[in-house]
């Protein structure tokens, strides 16, 4: 289930650390796939801080409060899919 919460106000910009996490997740996708296949992961400061078949809005809000910024949330597919 894709998280639905809007963690930022429209006028706010995502911090550079969010984009660093995005880059890190792409660079380490194969390693993430081995450990977190078919799961949602939340990444903060280049570390997986939560994972599971679902990430609830409550968990996402908790991560926001803990990290001080929105976590990067990604679904890790078990295999490459060609559409």
C-alpha positions as CSV (number, residue, x, y, z in Angstrom):
1,X,0.0,0.0,0.0
2,X,1.5,3.3,-1.1
3,X,1.7,5.9,1.7
4,X,-0.8,8.6,1.2
5,X,0.3,11.3,3.6
6,X,1.4,14.7,2.3
7,X,4.4,15.4,4.6
8,X,5.3,18.8,3.1
9,X,3.4,22.0,2.7
10,X,3.3,23.1,-0.9
11,X,5.8,26.0,-0.4
12,X,8.4,23.8,1.3
13,X,11.3,22.2,-0.6
14,X,12.8,18.8,0.1
15,X,16.2,19.1,1.8
16,X,19.3,18.1,0.0
17,X,19.7,15.1,2.3
18,X,16.4,13.7,0.9
19,X,17.9,13.7,-2.6
20,X,21.2,12.2,-1.2
21,X,19.0,9.3,0.1
22,X,17.4,9.0,-3.3
23,X,20.8,8.7,-5.0
24,X,22.0,6.2,-2.4
25,X,18.9,4.0,-2.9
26,X,19.4,3.9,-6.6
27,X,23.1,3.1,-6.2
28,X,22.3,0.3,-3.7
29,X,19.1,-1.0,-5.3
30,X,20.5,-4.5,-5.9
31,X,21.6,-4.9,-2.2
32,X,18.2,-3.5,-1.1
33,X,16.5,-6.0,-3.4
34,X,18.3,-9.0,-1.8
35,X,17.2,-8.0,1.7
36,X,13.8,-6.2,1.2
37,X,12.3,-7.8,-1.9
38,X,8.6,-6.8,-2.4
39,X,8.6,-4.5,0.6
40,X,8.4,-0.8,1.2
41,X,11.5,0.8,2.7
42,X,11.9,4.1,4.5
43,X,15.4,5.6,4.1
44,X,16.9,8.4,6.2
45,X,20.5,9.5,6.0
46,X,21.4,6.6,3.7
47,X,20.0,4.0,6.1
48,X,16.9,1.8,6.0
49,X,15.0,2.9,9.1
50,X,11.8,1.0,8.5
51,X,10.5,-1.7,6.1
52,X,7.6,-3.9,5.6
53,X,4.7,-5.1,3.3
54,X,3.0,-1.8,4.3
55,X,4.2,1.4,5.8
56,X,1.3,3.1,7.6
57,X,0.7,6.9,7.7
58,X,1.3,6.7,11.5
59,X,4.7,5.1,10.9
60,X,5.5,7.7,8.2
61,X,4.5,10.5,10.5
62,X,6.7,9.0,13.3
63,X,9.7,8.9,11.0
64,X,9.1,12.5,10.0
65,X,9.2,13.6,13.6
66,X,12.3,11.5,14.4
67,X,14.2,12.5,11.3
68,X,13.0,16.1,11.1
69,X,12.2,15.7,7.4
70,X,10.2,13.3,5.2
71,X,11.8,9.9,4.8
72,X,12.5,8.6,1.3
73,X,9.9,5.8,0.8
74,X,10.4,3.3,-2.0
75,X,9.0,-0.1,-3.0
76,X,11.7,-2.6,-3.7
77,X,10.7,-5.0,-6.4
78,X,11.9,-8.6,-6.2
79,X,12.8,-8.7,-9.8
80,X,13.1,-6.3,-12.7
81,X,9.9,-5.8,-14.6
82,X,9.6,-4.7,-18.2
83,X,6.4,-2.9,-19.1
